[in-house]
């Protein structure tokens, strides 16, 4: 049921989400793609939220749980669509979601509040700011006095309309993301304050800085330092400080590191804090030039680890083919090179290849055959590769994300999944695209992470949290290979970026606002 309007105690709060991080260079996605991940309407949202292992992201469940704990309320669940990272959303399907949200909000009136569990970096095949359009639509329906709050991934690209149409935007503070649930709880706390009459104000600055994703870790560097500094200002006046690194591959006019400071008091102090934090980052903007390891050097390290058990094992991040950044999860440069080099004790995951996984399931465990990678999606990045392989294990692909990690305790589904031995490399092949974010992407299918000499993951950075018990930072290697999520910005033909922008334009200047 869409837009449940059953009466109950407490304030009526609408629940909506389009959680999509769009890589402009990846293929568009539509209803079928979302249905494979999360596409829920009406009461199905609350049913999923109540499960021990929800399919929805942590912000929505955190918001719901915190609202439940903090007093009576009536949830009005409308629609939650969550695919994580992919290409642009097909505009016709976006319009369907938009209309479902609009009709649900109108049918539910009067409402006391609206909560969005967005990502903040969606684009459609036709427009660059669907998040802002959805927020503006909600504001037009509920009016100027009803609270509208959204949580955002810290990789969101913030438009002026997103800020203007909402009362608060609350972004994650950790990368790898480990605080989604807490940010949902924070949004619920803010909603309670706004329902009691608070009218917060927000200062906003966007820097001409498009930070490559590998430079946005929050444990090190100026980005993390700015986030940490921002939290020291939280007090009776300052409600929230959010600093969004942005998502490079959205390629929008709104790309650029964004600073948001929301206050219960005077806007002047929020502006001063916002400016201080932006100046702190800009003073070190040269940091945001990525430093990657050449592919041949990565393979040589893997070969050395396989040959010498005394060496510590390593993890290689195929950052340019990160499904969490819109990559297809099927480039074969690292696989091909590891096999050719006879790298012993090597494991690699997760390859996205539904046709190959289906063939392995049809053949059965123990069968040897010529594995034909990317037969159905052969292009400049997803190029074909053939090699003799043996089927080691088969699975339906369902498992629970490991702790610690970005997907901890979430129900995950990779579709029919096969473990193949390709030369010296053990490869996990899945049917549903997902970044390899924690050890359970191997362990759930009988592949030992602890027993491997090298682990190659198709992920940009979120794997760091999940694999930290096995690989401290000094044993993590970020590989420079081709792909749709390459941190080397010169590899792409940018159309939407505001120009000039650093590091694409090395001489970019920035003047702080004269508030």
Secondary structure, DSSP 8 states (H G I E B T S, - for coil): --S-----SSEEEEEEEEEEEE-TTS--B-HHHHHHHEEEETHHHHHHHTSSS-SS-HHHHHHHHHHHHHS-EEEEEEEEEEEEEES-B-HHHHHHHHHHHHHHHHHH-S-SEEEEE--SB--BSS-S-HHHHHHHHHHHHH-TTSEEEEEE-TT----HHHHHH-SEEEE---SS---HHHHHHHHHHHHHHHHTT---EEEEEE-SB---GGG--SSSHHHHHHHHHHHTT-SSSEEEEEEE---GGG--TT-S-EEEEEESS-HHHHHHHHHHHHHHHHTTGGGGS---EEHHHHHHHHHHHHH-TTS--EEEE-GGG-GGGT--S---HHHHHHHHTT-TTEEEEEEE-HHHHHHHHHH-TT-EEEEEETSSS-SSSS--EEEEEEEEEEE--EEE--SSSTTTT-EEE--SEEEEEETTEEEEEESS-----STHHHHTTT--STT-SEEEES-SSTHHHHHTTT--GGGEEEEE--STT-S-GGGS--SS--SS-BTTSTT--------
